């Protein structure tokens, strides 16, 4: 079955940038919506961004809109999350997930294939 693996996490200073990658083992990945979620220590996991297979329709949480950009490269079976103007509140474990059920893009219950996460730390 499909699997996804995140990479690109690390440490950035406030105002800096990171680009996360979500890569699948199969091109079937390209035919599903994909989302990014994040979970900071002591908080519930929350929605960050999502992208449809058409690569045109994208969705963002209000707290990252205008700072983060989601995109995908079908040739690489990869979805990216470009994170600019990072702030310490962006510190979290970031997860990539495949949306396999119809429903709201911000609701994680509609995603049932998840990566292990990649850690992002933003220092002030």
Secondary structure, DSSP 4 states (H G I P E B T S, - for coil): ---EEEE--EEEETT--EEEEEEESSGGGGGSEEEEEEE-TTS--EEEEEE-TTSS-EEE-TTTBTTEEEEEEGGGTEEEEEE-S--GGG-EEEEEEEE-SSS-TT-GGGEEEE---EEEEEE-
